[in-house]
């Protein structure tokens, strides 16, 4: 059962709101791994990610680091990621590493 709205084909429309305060993160992706300095709120289950350049990314705890063997994320894509929760635990941080020749920014928005 879901409380989210449905389209005409009965598919769920992901209609989550942005976290009102403290839910926006900007991470500089460079030649060394970087992560959000403040962890995601415990109630946040979904984050949206946008990168101004190609990056490798990895979700995890406060000590997570990204490497070139992690998931490749392309430039200019806006995508929602689940953070987990319940029995599987919940990610609190996102680590990024640039995948191209230039440093870039990764913007993360927590959703409620």
C-alpha positions as CSV (number, residue, x, y, z in Angstrom):
1,X,0.0,0.0,0.0
2,X,1.2,3.5,-0.8
3,X,0.0,7.0,0.1
4,X,1.8,8.4,-3.0
5,X,-0.4,9.5,-5.9
6,X,-0.9,7.2,-8.9
7,X,-0.8,8.0,-12.6
8,X,-3.5,6.8,-15.1
9,X,-1.7,3.5,-15.4
10,X,-1.7,3.0,-11.6
11,X,2.1,3.7,-11.4
12,X,3.3,5.5,-8.3
13,X,4.3,9.1,-8.8
14,X,7.3,9.8,-6.6
15,X,6.0,12.9,-4.9
16,X,8.2,13.6,-2.0
17,X,8.9,17.1,-0.7
18,X,12.4,18.5,-0.1
19,X,13.5,18.6,3.5
20,X,12.7,22.1,4.7
21,X,15.9,22.8,6.7
22,X,19.4,21.3,6.5
23,X,18.6,18.9,3.7
24,X,20.7,20.4,0.9
25,X,24.3,19.2,0.5
26,X,27.0,20.3,-1.9
27,X,30.1,18.0,-2.3
28,X,33.2,19.0,-4.3
29,X,34.3,16.1,-6.4
30,X,38.1,16.1,-7.0
31,X,41.0,13.7,-7.2
32,X,40.5,12.6,-3.6
33,X,37.3,11.1,-2.2
34,X,35.0,13.6,-0.5
35,X,31.6,13.2,1.4
36,X,28.9,15.3,2.9
37,X,30.1,16.7,6.2
38,X,26.7,16.4,7.9
39,X,25.0,13.1,7.8
40,X,21.5,12.6,6.3
41,X,18.7,13.1,8.8
42,X,17.5,9.8,10.4
43,X,14.0,10.3,8.9
44,X,15.3,10.8,5.3
45,X,14.7,7.7,3.2
46,X,15.4,9.2,-0.3
47,X,18.0,11.6,-1.7
48,X,18.2,13.2,-5.1
49,X,21.6,13.6,-6.7
50,X,22.8,15.9,-9.5
51,X,26.5,16.2,-10.7
52,X,28.0,18.9,-12.8
53,X,30.6,16.4,-14.0
54,X,31.0,12.6,-14.1
55,X,31.8,11.0,-10.7
56,X,32.1,7.7,-8.9
57,X,29.9,7.5,-5.9
58,X,29.3,5.3,-2.9
59,X,26.8,5.5,-0.1
60,X,27.7,4.4,3.5
61,X,28.4,5.7,7.0
62,X,30.5,8.6,8.2
63,X,33.7,6.9,7.1
64,X,32.7,6.0,3.5
65,X,35.1,6.7,0.7
66,X,34.6,6.6,-3.1
67,X,37.0,4.9,-5.5
68,X,37.3,4.5,-9.3
69,X,35.8,1.0,-8.8
70,X,32.5,2.3,-7.4
71,X,29.4,3.2,-9.3
72,X,29.9,5.6,-12.2
73,X,27.4,8.5,-12.2
74,X,27.2,10.7,-15.4
75,X,27.0,14.5,-15.7
76,X,23.7,16.2,-15.8
77,X,21.4,13.4,-14.5
78,X,19.0,14.1,-11.7
79,X,18.2,10.8,-9.9
80,X,16.6,9.6,-6.7
81,X,18.3,7.1,-4.5
82,X,16.9,5.1,-1.5
83,X,19.0,5.3,1.7
84,X,17.7,2.1,3.2
85,X,16.2,1.8,6.6
86,X,14.6,-0.9,8.7
87,X,16.5,-4.2,9.0
88,X,19.1,-3.3,6.3
89,X,20.2,-0.1,8.1
90,X,20.4,3.4,6.6
91,X,23.1,5.2,4.7
92,X,24.1,8.5,6.3
93,X,26.7,9.8,3.8
94,X,27.6,9.9,0.1
95,X,31.2,9.8,-1.0
96,X,32.2,11.1,-4.4
97,X,35.3,11.0,-6.6
98,X,35.6,12.8,-9.9
99,X,35.6,10.5,-13.0
100,X,36.6,13.1,-15.6
101,X,39.5,15.5,-16.1
102,X,38.0,18.4,-14.1
103,X,36.7,18.9,-10.6
104,X,33.0,19.3,-10.3
105,X,30.1,19.6,-7.8
106,X,27.6,17.0,-6.6
107,X,24.4,18.4,-5.2
108,X,22.3,16.2,-2.9
109,X,18.8,17.0,-1.7
110,X,17.1,15.1,1.1
111,X,13.5,14.2,0.6
112,X,10.7,13.6,3.1
